[in-house]
Amino acid sequence: MHKNNLFEYAVIRVVPRVEREEFMNVGVILFCKQLQSIDIKIEFNTDKLLALDSNADVNQIKENLKAFELIANAAKDSGPIGEYGPAERFRWLTATRSTIVQCSKIHPGFCDEPKQALSKIFEEMVL
């Protein structure tokens, strides 16, 4: 493994009521250009969401997060965006949007192993 791989990551957020700008961190997506890889980890806490918005459409949000994961992983049923290369998929997923599922700004870092970096960031930002 190439030491000090440059990576970029964003925190995945659920914003149940966009007009209130309240959100909960539910995951992290990490892109490493040298390895042409995307790693993603999502953990959705329904109780926490309902504390923010008791009327949130939990099933719809779960579907949106699943679609996010499918695209990140270039899964067979991820649609046309899933056919893009890793860099394009990462940029599309992390683009600024005003929807229920959003990402933070992109942050850079260095790591030896992207999956370990993802786990560390996930523990700090989501758990």
Secondary structure, 3 states (H helix, E strand, C coil): CCCCEEEEEEEEEECCCHHHCCCEEEEEEEEECCCCEEEEEECCCHHHHHHHCCCCCHHHHHHHHHHHHHHHCCCCCCCHHHHCCHHHHHHHHHCCCCCCEEECCCEEEEECCHHHHHHHHHHHHCC
